[in-house]
Amino acid sequence: MFILPSSRFSRGFTIIELMVTVAVLGVLAAIAAPSFQPLIERWQIRQVSEELQSTLYFARSEAIKRGGGIIIQRSTSATNCTVSDADLWNCGWVVYQDINGNGSLDENEELQVITPQSGIKIKFASTNLKTGSDDNALTSPVVGDRWGQLTSDSASNFAFRLTSLNSKNAEASASSLCISGGGRIKRLDSSAGKCI
């Protein structure tokens, strides 16, 4: 004769044990989540910084290849993004070859379009050769000549300063790209670091 095992010896979790486990995990996740925010912001800024650096290298190589006339122009609006300050590049940028020399993007001139993640402020300014600090906000596009030199408003030394828009401590995850007259691009872990 076959005897079924008693129910008191069955193994598994009760609903109460499962609910307690889920509640403990929820509390631990709520405690840990804020500590990840600076790390996430740092990675987002690094990603945008690398995209911008890649665009600058791309524009230089295209300017040499095509004999100049390559322009990197900021976007003034994109999906869920509008920027009114002329020195901010938060909404992204476009690289194009100004074939007809009119200084604006026309049909069949576009080479690359970048839309960075939202929540990152990108400020564009010229840098002082003596101090390495920012001089003036730049509002003109970046132009690449046939030698691959990049300039904006006649300035060949400039910086892009990247910070988080929503952070209480934006400087903790900030970054800068410093572009020198010779074409060197240097990345700094600061939004106010000296570009020397």
LUMDO-353612 format. One line per 8 residues: number of its first residue (from 1); their letters; for each residue y, z, x of N, C-alpha, C. Coordinates in nm, 4 decimals. Layout:
NUM) A) Y Z X Y Z X Y Z X | ...
This chain:
1) MFILPSSR) -0.1167 0.0000 0.0835 0.0000 0.0000 0.0000 0.1243 0.0000 0.0890 | 0.2223 -0.0819 0.0458 0.3462 -0.0994 0.1214 0.4539 -0.0086 0.0636 | 0.5186 0.0719 0.1531 0.6218 0.1656 0.1078 0.7571 0.1167 0.1595 | 0.8540 0.1043 0.0704 0.9898 0.0636 0.1089 1.0587 0.1785 0.1815 | 1.1364 0.1459 0.2862 1.2073 0.2531 0.3562 1.3105 0.3193 0.2651 | 1.3322 0.4435 0.2891 1.4274 0.5190 0.2086 1.5690 0.4706 0.2361 | 1.6543 0.4719 0.1356 1.7919 0.4237 0.1509 1.8744 0.5120 0.2441 | 1.8314 0.6387 0.2607 1.9085 0.7254 0.3475 1.8931 0.6882 0.4944
9) FSRGFTII) 1.7942 0.6046 0.5303 1.7756 0.5613 0.6683 1.8363 0.4235 0.6945 | 1.8968 0.3602 0.5963 1.9550 0.2268 0.6173 2.0786 0.2369 0.7058 | 2.1010 0.1325 0.7846 2.2112 0.1334 0.8799 2.3212 0.0406 0.8330 | 2.4461 0.0697 0.8740 2.5610 -0.0120 0.8359 2.6850 0.0739 0.8244 | 2.7938 0.0120 0.7783 2.9202 0.0833 0.7635 2.9479 0.1066 0.6168 | 3.0055 0.2190 0.5901 3.0517 0.2422 0.4539 3.1906 0.1811 0.4406 | 3.2334 0.1625 0.3215 3.3654 0.1039 0.2971 3.4762 0.1937 0.3515 | 3.4548 0.3232 0.3477 3.5550 0.4172 0.3991 3.5658 0.4055 0.5506
17) ELMVTVAV) 3.4513 0.3956 0.6192 3.4550 0.3784 0.7643 3.5260 0.2489 0.8035 | 3.4984 0.1438 0.7296 3.5623 0.0144 0.7565 3.7134 0.0220 0.7336 | 3.7561 0.0886 0.6266 3.8996 0.1004 0.5976 3.9706 0.1845 0.7041 | 3.9072 0.2896 0.7516 3.9663 0.3725 0.8571 3.9822 0.2913 0.9852 | 3.8816 0.2128 1.0200 3.8872 0.1297 1.1403 4.0009 0.0276 1.1309 | 4.0146 -0.0374 1.0178 4.1219 -0.1353 0.9988 4.2585 -0.0675 1.0055 | 4.2714 0.0497 0.9491 4.3988 0.1226 0.9527 4.4354 0.1614 1.0954 | 4.3377 0.2089 1.1733 4.3638 0.2454 1.3134 4.4056 0.1220 1.3936
25) LGVLAAIA) 4.3378 0.0098 1.3742 4.3748 -0.1147 1.4431 4.5158 -0.1601 1.4040 | 4.5506 -0.1452 1.2779 4.6847 -0.1817 1.2321 4.7928 -0.0971 1.2976 | 4.7689 0.0323 1.3093 4.8648 0.1219 1.3742 4.8795 0.0864 1.5213 | 4.7687 0.0616 1.5900 4.7742 0.0245 1.7314 4.8479 -0.1077 1.7522 | 4.8243 -0.2052 1.6641 4.8937 -0.3339 1.6747 5.0438 -0.3175 1.6514 | 5.0807 -0.2327 1.5555 5.2232 -0.2099 1.5277 5.2925 -0.1417 1.6447 | 5.2221 -0.0563 1.7156 5.2800 0.0110 1.8319 5.2930 -0.0860 1.9492 | 5.1939 -0.1736 1.9675 5.1914 -0.2635 2.0836 5.2806 -0.3852 2.0676
33) APSFQPLI) 5.3042 -0.4315 1.9462 5.3779 -0.5572 1.9246 5.5169 -0.5594 1.9871 | 5.6010 -0.4576 1.9728 5.7350 -0.4645 2.0328 5.7332 -0.4767 2.1851 | 5.6317 -0.4226 2.2502 5.6268 -0.4304 2.3959 5.5963 -0.5719 2.4444 | 5.5430 -0.6569 2.3583 5.5155 -0.7949 2.3962 5.6370 -0.8856 2.3800 | 5.7390 -0.8421 2.3061 5.8549 -0.9273 2.2787 5.9260 -0.9744 2.4062 | 5.9570 -0.8884 2.5032 6.0213 -0.9379 2.6257 5.9346 -1.0381 2.7022 | 5.8054 -1.0162 2.6996 5.7139 -1.1088 2.7666 5.7162 -1.2455 2.6998 | 5.7159 -1.2473 2.5679 5.7206 -1.3731 2.4929 5.8528 -1.4447 2.5194
41) ERWQIRQV) 5.9640 -1.3704 2.5171 6.0948 -1.4310 2.5442 6.1000 -1.4911 2.6850 | 6.0446 -1.4203 2.7813 6.0439 -1.4694 2.9196 5.9672 -1.6013 2.9301 | 5.8521 -1.6097 2.8630 5.7732 -1.7323 2.8663 5.8440 -1.8462 2.7931 | 5.9107 -1.8179 2.6827 5.9835 -1.9232 2.6104 6.0970 -1.9783 2.6963 | 6.1720 -1.8893 2.7599 6.2826 -1.9341 2.8452 6.2288 -2.0111 2.9652 | 6.1202 -1.9658 3.0212 6.0607 -2.0380 3.1351 6.0179 -2.1781 3.0931 | 5.9599 -2.1909 2.9744 5.9167 -2.3216 2.9260 6.0356 -2.4161 2.9088 | 6.1430 -2.3675 2.8474 6.2612 -2.4512 2.8276 6.3246 -2.4864 2.9620
49) SEELQSTL) 6.3270 -2.3901 3.0539 6.3807 -2.4150 3.1873 6.3015 -2.5244 3.2588 | 6.1700 -2.5202 3.2462 6.0864 -2.6230 3.3087 6.1055 -2.7585 3.2424 | 6.1247 -2.7613 3.1093 6.1523 -2.8878 3.0404 6.2839 -2.9482 3.0882 | 6.3847 -2.8635 3.1021 6.5149 -2.9107 3.1492 6.5071 -2.9593 3.2935 | 6.4373 -2.8858 3.3772 6.4207 -2.9263 3.5168 6.3461 -3.0601 3.5245 | 6.2433 -3.0752 3.4452 6.1684 -3.2008 3.4405 6.2573 -3.3165 3.3949 | 6.3441 -3.2906 3.2977 6.4372 -3.3933 3.2507 6.5331 -3.4355 3.3616 | 6.5833 -3.3395 3.4376 6.6752 -3.3718 3.5470 6.6069 -3.4589 3.6528
57) YFARSEAI) 6.4825 -3.4248 3.6886 6.4071 -3.5070 3.7842 6.3817 -3.6469 3.7274 | 6.3466 -3.6519 3.5996 6.3219 -3.7801 3.5336 6.4485 -3.8661 3.5350 | 6.5622 -3.8062 3.5019 6.6886 -3.8812 3.4986 6.7248 -3.9334 3.6374 | 6.7042 -3.8524 3.7391 6.7328 -3.8969 3.8763 6.6462 -4.0158 3.9159 | 6.5169 -4.0059 3.8872 6.4281 -4.1158 3.9255 6.4588 -4.2423 3.8460 | 6.4910 -4.2275 3.7176 6.5268 -4.3446 3.6368 6.6590 -4.4056 3.6833 | 6.7531 -4.3208 3.7248 6.8817 -4.3723 3.7743 6.8614 -4.4545 3.9008 | 6.7753 -4.4092 3.9893 6.7467 -4.4855 4.1124 6.6730 -4.6149 4.0775
65) KRGGGIII) 6.5760 -4.6053 3.9904 6.4947 -4.7209 3.9531 6.5760 -4.8279 3.8788 | 6.6674 -4.7840 3.7917 6.7408 -4.8782 3.7068 6.8814 -4.9099 3.7581 | 6.9180 -4.8562 3.8743 7.0502 -4.8863 3.9299 7.1639 -4.8093 3.8656 | 7.1380 -4.6892 3.8191 7.2426 -4.6039 3.7606 7.2543 -4.6198 3.6105 | 7.3599 -4.5603 3.5571 7.3862 -4.5694 3.4141 7.2944 -4.4843 3.3287 | 7.2317 -4.3820 3.3882 7.1448 -4.2919 3.3111 7.2270 -4.1713 3.2683 | 7.2185 -4.1376 3.1418 7.2979 -4.0281 3.0854 7.2066 -3.9266 3.0180 | 7.2329 -3.7990 3.0462 7.1674 -3.6891 2.9744 7.2752 -3.6281 2.8854
73) QRSTSATN) 7.2553 -3.6376 2.7569 7.3564 -3.5920 2.6610 7.2964 -3.4849 2.5708 | 7.3727 -3.3817 2.5463 7.3240 -3.2748 2.4593 7.3179 -3.3222 2.3152 | 7.2249 -3.2663 2.2401 7.2175 -3.2918 2.0968 7.3046 -3.1879 2.0272 | 7.3757 -3.2298 1.9270 7.4615 -3.1357 1.8542 7.3918 -3.0791 1.7316 | 7.2843 -3.1427 1.6899 7.2097 -3.0888 1.5763 7.0661 -3.1366 1.5836 | 6.9794 -3.0558 1.5316 6.8371 -3.0872 1.5214 6.7840 -3.0077 1.4037 | 6.6547 -3.0100 1.3823 6.5962 -2.9347 1.2719 6.6272 -2.7862 1.2886 | 6.6902 -2.7282 1.1905 6.7273 -2.5855 1.1898 6.8154 -2.5468 1.3084
81) CTVSDADL) 6.8966 -2.6384 1.3575 6.9811 -2.6090 1.4725 7.1115 -2.6871 1.4628 | 7.2220 -2.6173 1.4769 7.3532 -2.6801 1.4836 7.4353 -2.6033 1.5860 | 7.4994 -2.6766 1.6780 7.5794 -2.6132 1.7821 7.7192 -2.6720 1.7776 | 7.8179 -2.5832 1.7657 7.9565 -2.6308 1.7618 8.0235 -2.6210 1.8982 | 7.9826 -2.5261 1.9832 8.0421 -2.5147 2.1160 7.9978 -2.6318 2.2019 | 8.0945 -2.7005 2.2628 8.0660 -2.8229 2.3377 7.9887 -2.8001 2.4660 | 7.9811 -2.6752 2.5147 7.9080 -2.6492 2.6395 7.7686 -2.5915 2.6161 | 7.7227 -2.5864 2.4908 7.5903 -2.5330 2.4602 7.4910 -2.6469 2.4342
89) WNCGWVVY) 7.3711 -2.6322 2.4893 7.2667 -2.7341 2.4785 7.1460 -2.6814 2.4008 | 7.1667 -2.5839 2.3123 7.0568 -2.5188 2.2405 6.9730 -2.6143 2.1565 | 7.0336 -2.7176 2.1005 6.9624 -2.8080 2.0093 6.8825 -2.9151 2.0821 | 6.8915 -2.9187 2.2132 6.8148 -3.0170 2.2883 6.9034 -3.1202 2.3556 | 6.8398 -3.2238 2.4061 6.9125 -3.3272 2.4800 6.8349 -3.4584 2.4745 | 6.9067 -3.5642 2.5047 6.8485 -3.6984 2.5056 6.8870 -3.7669 2.6367 | 6.7928 -3.8398 2.6939 6.8173 -3.9184 2.8146 6.8172 -4.0650 2.7719 | 6.9197 -4.1373 2.8134 6.9245 -4.2798 2.7796 6.9916 -4.3591 2.8906
97) QDINGNGS) 6.9636 -4.4892 2.8913 7.0292 -4.5792 2.9848 7.1429 -4.6478 2.9099 | 7.2638 -4.6273 2.9593 7.3819 -4.6859 2.8954 7.3944 -4.8313 2.9407 | 7.3172 -4.9172 2.8783 7.3085 -5.0578 2.9200 7.4417 -5.1295 2.9057 | 7.5120 -5.1080 2.7951 7.6387 -5.1792 2.7718 7.7605 -5.1043 2.8253 | 7.7407 -4.9859 2.8838 7.8506 -4.9129 2.9475 7.9539 -4.8548 2.8531 | 7.9184 -4.8346 2.7260 8.0167 -4.7809 2.6306 8.0164 -4.6283 2.6235 | 7.9273 -4.5626 2.6980 7.9259 -4.4167 2.7023 7.8629 -4.3493 2.5832 | 7.7965 -4.4249 2.4976 7.7296 -4.3637 2.3826 7.5902 -4.4244 2.3660
105) LDENEELQ) 7.5060 -4.3489 2.2983 7.3676 -4.3903 2.2772 7.3619 -4.4979 2.1694 | 7.3088 -4.6130 2.2072 7.2922 -4.7241 2.1133 7.1436 -4.7540 2.0961 | 7.1139 -4.8454 2.0072 6.9757 -4.8829 1.9817 6.9104 -4.9377 2.1084 | 6.7850 -4.9027 2.1292 6.7028 -4.9475 2.2430 6.7495 -4.8941 2.3783 | 6.8289 -4.7875 2.3819 6.8714 -4.7283 2.5090 6.8015 -4.5954 2.5376 | 6.7425 -4.5361 2.4371 6.6821 -4.4025 2.4494 6.5581 -4.4059 2.5387 | 6.5514 -4.3097 2.6323 6.4360 -4.2968 2.7215 6.3546 -4.1708 2.6944 | 6.4217 -4.0616 2.6582 6.3525 -3.9338 2.6384 6.4353 -3.8450 2.5464
113) VITPQSGI) 6.3678 -3.7738 2.4567 6.4332 -3.6768 2.3682 6.3581 -3.5445 2.3783 | 6.4322 -3.4363 2.4023 6.3722 -3.3037 2.4121 6.4392 -3.2122 2.3102 | 6.3576 -3.1435 2.2309 6.4063 -3.0412 2.1390 6.3403 -2.9092 2.1792 | 6.4155 -2.8190 2.2441 6.3553 -2.6936 2.2898 6.3288 -2.5979 2.1749 | 6.2579 -2.4905 2.2058 6.2313 -2.3874 2.1062 6.3622 -2.3247 2.0602 | 6.3647 -2.2831 1.9365 6.4843 -2.2173 1.8854 6.4932 -2.0751 1.9402 | 6.6113 -2.0173 1.9332 6.6305 -1.8802 1.9788 6.6696 -1.8685 2.1247 | 6.6997 -1.9815 2.1904 6.7380 -1.9801 2.3311 6.8755 -2.0436 2.3456
121) KIKFASTN) 6.9645 -1.9737 2.4140 7.1001 -2.0226 2.4386 7.1035 -2.0894 2.5763 | 7.1527 -2.2139 2.5802 7.1621 -2.2889 2.7055 7.3088 -2.3239 2.7272 | 7.3711 -2.2600 2.8245 7.5129 -2.2810 2.8546 7.5238 -2.3678 2.9787 | 7.6187 -2.4621 2.9789 7.6357 -2.5608 3.0857 7.7725 -2.5402 3.1510 | 7.7744 -2.5201 3.2841 7.9011 -2.4923 3.3536 7.8975 -2.5475 3.4958 | 8.0158 -2.5791 3.5487 8.0260 -2.6193 3.6893 8.0217 -2.4938 3.7751 | 7.9812 -2.5084 3.9007 7.9744 -2.3936 3.9905 8.0690 -2.4123 4.1084 | 8.1239 -2.3012 4.1535 8.2159 -2.3003 4.2665 8.1351 -2.3082 4.3955
129) LKTGSDDN) 8.1697 -2.4028 4.4830 8.0957 -2.4213 4.6081 8.1071 -2.3019 4.7014 | 8.2179 -2.2287 4.6957 8.2387 -2.1160 4.7874 8.1710 -1.9887 4.7387 | 8.1835 -1.9597 4.6103 8.1305 -1.8338 4.5580 7.9927 -1.8481 4.4938 | 7.9596 -1.9679 4.4468 7.8328 -1.9892 4.3781 7.8349 -1.9456 4.2331 | 7.9466 -1.8923 4.1866 7.9605 -1.8495 4.0468 8.0103 -1.9649 3.9614 | 8.0023 -1.9465 3.8303 8.0482 -2.0515 3.7386 8.1991 -2.0647 3.7425 | 8.2464 -2.1907 3.7396 8.3899 -2.2194 3.7343 8.4349 -2.2446 3.5914 | 8.3927 -2.3583 3.5386 8.4372 -2.4006 3.4062 8.3194 -2.4462 3.3227
137) ALTSPVVG) 8.3323 -2.4294 3.1912 8.2322 -2.4843 3.1007 8.2420 -2.6363 3.1053 | 8.1288 -2.7042 3.1095 8.1261 -2.8506 3.1120 8.0909 -2.9017 2.9731 | 8.1648 -3.0006 2.9287 8.1429 -3.0544 2.7951 8.0991 -3.2002 2.7962 | 8.1085 -3.2660 2.9105 8.0676 -3.4063 2.9195 7.9190 -3.4169 2.9488 | 7.8585 -3.5306 2.9184 7.7172 -3.5501 2.9524 7.6960 -3.5553 3.1039 | 7.5732 -3.5419 3.1447 7.5352 -3.5562 3.2857 7.5054 -3.7038 3.3095 | 7.5646 -3.7586 3.4148 7.5485 -3.9007 3.4449 7.4777 -3.9158 3.5793 | 7.3763 -4.0029 3.5824 7.3043 -4.0321 3.7060 7.3456 -4.1674 3.7600
145) DRWGQLTS) 7.3915 -4.1715 3.8870 7.4321 -4.2995 3.9467 7.3131 -4.3669 4.0155 | 7.3360 -4.4808 4.0776 7.2253 -4.5583 4.1352 7.1602 -4.4907 4.2550 | 7.2251 -4.3910 4.3122 7.1666 -4.3149 4.4225 7.0923 -4.1904 4.3721 | 7.0935 -4.1690 4.2419 7.0245 -4.0549 4.1842 7.1058 -3.9274 4.1825 | 7.2340 -3.9373 4.2137 7.3194 -3.8183 4.2105 7.3648 -3.7932 4.0677 | 7.3590 -3.6666 4.0270 7.3962 -3.6279 3.8915 7.5345 -3.5634 3.8926 | 7.6206 -3.6026 3.8003 7.7541 -3.5444 3.7881 7.7894 -3.5259 3.6409 | 7.8863 -3.4369 3.6172 7.9416 -3.4165 3.4839 8.0866 -3.3738 3.4997
153) DSASNFAF) 8.1775 -3.4383 3.4302 8.3214 -3.4093 3.4438 8.3628 -3.4113 3.5911 | 8.3096 -3.5043 3.6677 8.3357 -3.5193 3.8122 8.2815 -3.4040 3.8955 | 8.2065 -3.3130 3.8370 8.1470 -3.2022 3.9114 8.0033 -3.2395 3.9473 | 7.9692 -3.2235 4.0755 7.8323 -3.2526 4.1174 7.7518 -3.1248 4.1403 | 7.8173 -3.0102 4.1308 7.7492 -2.8806 4.1393 7.7647 -2.8109 4.0046 | 7.6531 -2.7891 3.9362 7.6612 -2.7257 3.8049 7.5356 -2.6452 3.7779 | 7.5405 -2.5699 3.6698 7.4290 -2.4811 3.6350 7.4064 -2.4801 3.4847 | 7.2812 -2.4649 3.4496 7.2417 -2.4393 3.3119 7.1962 -2.2939 3.3076
161) RLTSLNSK) 7.2582 -2.2141 3.2194 7.2266 -2.0713 3.2062 7.1495 -2.0503 3.0759 | 7.0282 -1.9984 3.0848 6.9406 -1.9809 2.9691 6.9204 -1.8327 2.9390 | 6.9481 -1.7933 2.8162 6.9258 -1.6558 2.7713 6.8668 -1.6585 2.6310 | 6.8106 -1.5460 2.5915 6.7564 -1.5330 2.4572 6.8698 -1.4983 2.3609 | 6.8718 -1.5630 2.2465 6.9764 -1.5367 2.1467 6.9549 -1.4065 2.0709 | 6.8292 -1.3708 2.0470 6.7990 -1.2605 1.9566 6.7600 -1.1312 2.0269 | 6.7649 -1.1297 2.1578 6.7180 -1.0134 2.2318 6.8276 -0.9094 2.2478 | 6.7884 -0.7820 2.2483 6.8836 -0.6756 2.2764 6.9165 -0.6717 2.4250
169) NAEASASS) 6.8215 -0.7122 2.5079 6.8424 -0.7172 2.6522 6.8149 -0.8599 2.6989 | 6.9064 -0.9518 2.6690 6.8873 -1.0937 2.6973 6.8737 -1.1216 2.8459 | 6.9371 -1.0409 2.9299 6.9342 -1.0652 3.0740 6.7956 -1.0421 3.1333 | 6.7140 -0.9610 3.0693 6.5809 -0.9310 3.1225 6.4926 -1.0548 3.1311 | 6.5114 -1.1488 3.0407 6.4298 -1.2701 3.0418 6.5106 -1.3945 3.0781 | 6.6346 -1.3777 3.1216 6.7239 -1.4906 3.1475 6.6805 -1.5736 3.2677 | 6.7310 -1.6957 3.2720 6.7007 -1.7866 3.3816 6.8193 -1.8811 3.4002 | 6.8287 -1.9392 3.5190 6.9330 -2.0381 3.5484 6.8736 -2.1530 3.6264
177) LCISGGGR) 6.9276 -2.2711 3.6025 6.8970 -2.3872 3.6854 7.0257 -2.4264 3.7557 | 7.0238 -2.4241 3.8888 7.1402 -2.4599 3.9692 7.1161 -2.5975 4.0294 | 7.2077 -2.6897 4.0050 7.1958 -2.8253 4.0567 7.3069 -2.8461 4.1585 | 7.2687 -2.8822 4.2809 7.3680 -2.9020 4.3866 7.4051 -3.0498 4.3964 | 7.5124 -3.0756 4.4700 7.5603 -3.2128 4.4877 7.4571 -3.3037 4.5509 | 7.3705 -3.2488 4.6345 7.2667 -3.3290 4.6987 7.1450 -3.3529 4.6110 | 7.1430 -3.2942 4.4930 7.0329 -3.3154 4.4009 6.9290 -3.2055 4.4005 | 6.9487 -3.1037 4.4811 6.8534 -2.9924 4.4829 6.8645 -2.9122 4.3538
185) IKRLDSSA) 6.7507 -2.8750 4.2986 6.7468 -2.7944 4.1760 6.6793 -2.6624 4.2103 | 6.7517 -2.5534 4.1870 6.7016 -2.4195 4.2183 6.6982 -2.3374 4.0906 | 6.5887 -2.2649 4.0709 6.5757 -2.1804 3.9521 6.5975 -2.0349 3.9920 | 6.6784 -1.9623 3.9122 6.7064 -1.8205 3.9344 6.6589 -1.7413 3.8140 | 6.6167 -1.6182 3.8368 6.5773 -1.5285 3.7281 6.6958 -1.4446 3.6839 | 6.8030 -1.5118 3.6447 6.9249 -1.4438 3.6014 7.0132 -1.5465 3.5334 | 7.0960 -1.5023 3.4387 7.1884 -1.5953 3.3737 7.3249 -1.5957 3.4404 | 7.3416 -1.5127 3.5434 7.4707 -1.5055 3.6120 7.4536 -1.5082 3.7628
193) GKCI) 7.3361 -1.5463 3.8095 7.3098 -1.5501 3.9534 7.3953 -1.6537 4.0232 | 7.4231 -1.6304 4.1489 7.5068 -1.7213 4.2272 7.4246 -1.8403 4.2749 | 7.4790 -1.9594 4.2517 7.4108 -2.0849 4.2875 7.4473 -2.1268 4.4301 | 7.4119 -2.0463 4.5288 7.4412 -2.0811 4.6685 7.3102 -2.1053 4.7404
